[in-house]
Structures are given as C-alpha cells and as structure tokens.
Amino acid sequence: MVRCGVLAGVVGLLAACESGTSELHEVEVADAVASGFTEGSPGILRVAAGLSGPSVVDVLCGQTFAKPAQISIDHGFGCLEDDVKGTEVTGTAWIEPAPVEWDAAALCALATPEPAWRGVELPESLTGAGYVAPAADPAWAQATGTGTWKRDGSPCGGHLKIEYTLD
C-alpha cells in the first residue's frame, strides 16, 4: 500500500515536470512568390515572433510548396507564465534575398523539397562573418500573423501558433 502511494507520488511529480513552451509558425508561400527565387538567386524564408529571435524556416531555390512551410521552436521545460497566457503576439514572416557573396549552390542544398517543421540551420562555413538580416526590409515579400499563447495539456506548459500568408 505504501509502495503504491510512493509510486503514485513519483508518477505525479514526473507528470508535473513534463511541461514546456513551444511555438509553431506556419508560412504559406504563394507559387508566384516562391518561384521568384532560383538556384542562381536564392531566398531565405524567415519568421520573427514569440519568445525567440528571427529564425530561418527554409531556403527558396525555385521550389513551390503544396503545404505551408513550418518551424517548431521548442523552448524546453518550463511553465507558461500566467501574465503571458492569453496574450496576443504578432509576428512577421519574410523572404530575404541571399547575400551575393554566399555560395548559392551550397545554400540551395539546404532547401527542403517539402516543408519541414524543424527549420534550417545556416552553417557559419556558408555565411562567413555575415549573417541574415535582423528584421525584414520593407522591399522584401513579407506578411504578418497573429497568435495567442495558450496552455497545452501539461500542468503548466503552453504553445503559440501563428499562421502567415506570403502572396
């Protein structure tokens, strides 16, 4: 009987520790926008919102997507603070042209044929000292989206989902 009580307490404690926060960004890219970037002149699809800084979603090299491109950002274990729960967040998605000094073929090798949920890591060997822009330039294709921080099924975790349409 005591073992059952201890076991139930341990299971309860472990369940309470399985909380975390995450963001899901879904970006629908119109074919006309996506096809404006090629293997010779690639684009970098990015988002910025939520708890994270700007993230690279994918590399555009002429491919079009049947489904929205996605990036899921896991912030690890922790609780969604009460003052954040229910707050509305506006994010921005954009496509920036890759710097001309980058190796376009190496960049396009990172492109996904269908959208991946993970995003793309740009290796320093490709980017050198330079990196992508900290924010969208008004001349680039961009869109805004809005989402609300919500609790998930865990004791105190939460998630944010924002959808964008670049057309």
C-alpha positions as CSV (number, residue, x, y, z in Angstrom):
1,M,0.0,0.0,0.0
2,V,2.8,2.4,0.9
3,R,4.6,1.4,-2.3
4,C,1.6,2.4,-4.4
5,G,1.3,5.7,-2.6
6,V,5.0,6.4,-3.2
7,L,4.8,5.3,-6.8
8,A,1.7,7.5,-7.4
9,G,3.6,10.4,-5.9
10,V,6.6,9.8,-8.1
11,V,4.5,9.5,-11.3
12,G,2.6,12.6,-10.3
13,L,5.8,14.5,-9.8
14,L,7.2,13.3,-13.2
15,A,4.0,14.3,-14.9
16,A,4.2,17.8,-13.4
17,C,7.7,18.1,-14.7
18,E,6.7,17.4,-18.3
19,S,5.7,21.0,-19.1
20,G,7.3,23.3,-21.6
21,T,6.6,26.0,-24.0
22,S,6.8,26.0,-27.8
23,E,5.9,28.0,-30.9
24,L,4.6,26.8,-34.3
25,H,4.9,29.1,-37.2
26,E,3.2,28.1,-40.5
27,V,4.0,30.1,-43.6
28,E,2.0,29.7,-46.8
29,V,4.1,30.9,-49.7
30,A,2.3,31.6,-53.0
31,D,3.8,29.9,-56.0
32,A,4.4,33.3,-57.7
33,V,6.4,34.5,-54.7
34,A,8.4,31.2,-54.3
35,S,9.2,30.9,-57.9
36,G,10.8,34.4,-57.9
37,F,13.8,32.8,-56.1
38,T,16.1,30.4,-58.0
39,E,19.2,28.3,-57.6
40,G,21.1,31.3,-59.0
41,S,19.3,33.8,-56.8
42,P,18.0,32.0,-53.7
43,G,15.8,33.5,-50.9
44,I,15.8,32.8,-47.2
45,L,12.3,32.3,-45.6
46,R,12.3,33.6,-42.0
47,V,9.9,34.4,-39.1
48,A,10.2,36.5,-36.0
49,A,7.8,36.4,-33.1
50,G,7.1,34.9,-29.7
51,L,9.9,34.2,-27.3
52,S,12.6,33.6,-30.0
53,G,14.5,35.9,-32.3
54,P,14.3,35.6,-36.0
55,S,14.5,32.0,-37.3
56,V,15.2,30.5,-40.7
57,V,12.3,28.4,-41.9
58,D,13.6,27.3,-45.3
59,V,15.7,28.2,-48.3
60,L,13.8,29.0,-51.5
61,C,15.5,28.0,-54.8
62,G,12.6,27.8,-57.2
63,Q,10.6,25.0,-55.4
64,T,7.0,25.6,-54.6
65,F,5.1,24.0,-51.6
66,A,1.8,22.2,-51.6
67,K,1.6,22.8,-47.8
68,P,2.7,25.7,-45.6
69,A,6.3,25.7,-44.5
70,Q,6.6,25.2,-40.8
71,I,9.1,25.7,-38.0
72,S,8.5,24.5,-34.5
73,I,10.6,26.2,-31.8
74,D,10.9,24.3,-28.5
75,H,11.7,26.4,-25.5
76,G,12.3,23.4,-23.3
77,F,11.0,22.5,-19.9
78,G,9.2,25.3,-18.0
79,C,5.9,26.9,-17.4
80,L,3.9,29.4,-19.4
81,E,3.8,32.4,-17.1
82,D,0.3,33.5,-16.0
83,D,0.9,37.0,-17.4
84,V,1.8,35.6,-20.8
85,K,-1.2,33.1,-21.0
86,G,-3.8,34.7,-23.3
87,T,-1.6,37.4,-24.7
88,E,-1.7,38.0,-28.4
89,V,1.5,38.0,-30.3
90,T,2.0,39.5,-33.8
91,G,4.9,38.0,-35.9
92,T,6.4,38.7,-39.2
93,A,7.4,36.3,-42.0
94,W,9.6,37.4,-44.8
95,I,11.8,36.2,-47.7
96,E,15.1,37.9,-48.0
97,P,17.5,37.6,-50.9
98,A,20.6,35.6,-50.0
99,P,23.7,37.8,-50.0
100,V,25.5,37.6,-53.4
101,E,28.8,36.6,-51.7
102,W,27.3,33.4,-50.4
103,D,27.7,30.1,-52.2
104,A,24.2,29.8,-53.8
105,A,24.6,26.1,-54.7
106,A,25.6,25.2,-51.1
107,L,22.7,27.3,-49.8
108,C,20.2,25.6,-52.1
109,A,21.5,22.2,-50.9
110,L,19.8,23.1,-47.6
111,A,16.4,23.7,-49.2
112,T,13.7,21.1,-48.4
113,P,11.6,19.7,-51.3
114,E,8.6,19.8,-49.0
115,P,8.2,22.0,-45.9
116,A,9.9,20.7,-42.8
117,W,8.8,21.5,-39.3
118,R,12.3,21.9,-38.0
119,G,13.6,25.0,-39.8
120,V,17.1,25.2,-41.4
121,E,20.5,25.9,-39.8
122,L,22.8,28.1,-41.8
123,P,26.3,26.9,-41.2
124,E,28.9,29.5,-40.5
125,S,31.1,28.0,-43.2
126,L,28.4,29.2,-45.7
127,T,27.6,32.6,-44.1
128,G,31.1,33.6,-43.0
129,A,31.1,36.6,-40.7
130,G,27.9,37.9,-42.2
131,Y,24.5,36.6,-41.4
132,V,20.9,37.2,-42.4
133,A,19.2,40.5,-41.5
134,P,17.8,41.0,-38.0
135,A,14.5,42.2,-39.4
136,A,12.5,42.4,-42.6
137,D,13.3,45.1,-45.1
138,P,10.2,46.9,-46.4
139,A,11.2,45.9,-50.0
140,W,11.0,42.2,-49.3
141,A,8.0,39.9,-49.6
142,Q,6.5,39.8,-46.1
143,A,3.4,39.1,-44.1
144,T,2.2,39.4,-40.5
145,G,0.3,36.9,-38.5
146,T,-1.2,36.8,-35.0
147,G,-1.5,34.1,-32.4
148,T,-2.4,33.7,-28.8
149,W,-0.3,32.0,-26.1
150,K,-2.4,29.1,-24.8
151,R,-2.0,26.4,-22.2
152,D,-1.4,22.9,-23.5
153,G,-2.4,19.6,-22.0
154,S,0.5,19.6,-19.5
155,P,0.2,21.0,-15.9
156,C,1.7,24.4,-16.8
157,G,3.1,24.4,-20.3
158,G,1.9,26.3,-23.3
159,H,2.2,27.0,-27.0
160,L,1.8,29.7,-29.6
161,K,0.7,29.1,-33.2
162,I,1.0,31.8,-35.8
163,E,0.0,31.5,-39.5
164,Y,1.3,33.7,-42.3
165,T,0.5,34.0,-46.0
166,L,3.1,35.5,-48.4
167,D,1.3,36.3,-51.7
